[in-house]
Amino acid sequence: MDNEDLVEVYSTTHETEAEVVRVRLQAEGVKAQVSGANQGGFSGVLDVKVYVKACDEVRARDILEDK
């Protein structure tokens, strides 16, 4: 895996929760992005995932464990 590849570090069915996680990671200096947020009428049903670069995965998981 290349350090620039994206890896999933968080998954939820709530777009707002995923955005809170993204903002928290970015506040700690870890660039993150949300995928699957545009669910139309399926909000709360389909997964919304937060991704970071592979090189930031361990740090991102550490940050999320310290909730």
N, C-alpha and C positions, 0 to 999 in steps of 0.2 A: 504494500500500500504506500502510495506517495503521501508525503506530509501535507500536500495541498488538497488531497481528497477529502470530501465531506463525510463525516460520520454522525450518526444519530446519537444524541446524548439524553434526549427526553421525549416522551410521547404522552399525549393526553387527548381527550375528545373535546376540550374546551380551548377555543382560540385565545381567550383572554389569559388563561393560565400559561399558555405557550409564550405569549407576548411578555408576560411578567418574567418568565425564565430567561427569555432572550435579553431583556433589558438588564436583568441582574448579571448575566454573564458579561455583557458589554460594559457594564459599570466596573467590572473587575478586569477589563482589558482583553476579554476574549470575544473576538468577532463571532457572532452567531446569526443564524437566519432561520426563519420559520417556513415550513412547507405544509401545504394542505389547508391553509386558513380560509380559502375561498370555497366554502362548502355549500353555498346556496341554501336550500331548504333542509340540508342534512346536518346543520350545526348541532354539535353535541353527540353525533353518531359516528362520524368518520374520524380517524386519527389525524391530529395536528402534531407535527414533529419539529423538534429543534435540532439543528445541525451545526457543527463546528468543524474546523479543519482538523485533520487527524493529528497534527502536531500539538493541538490544544486539547485533545480529548481528556487526558488524565487531569489536567488542571480544571477543566470544565466540570468533570464529575466530582472532583474534590470540592469545588465551590457549591455544587448542588447538594452534596451530602451535608454541608454545614448550614442548611436552611434555618 
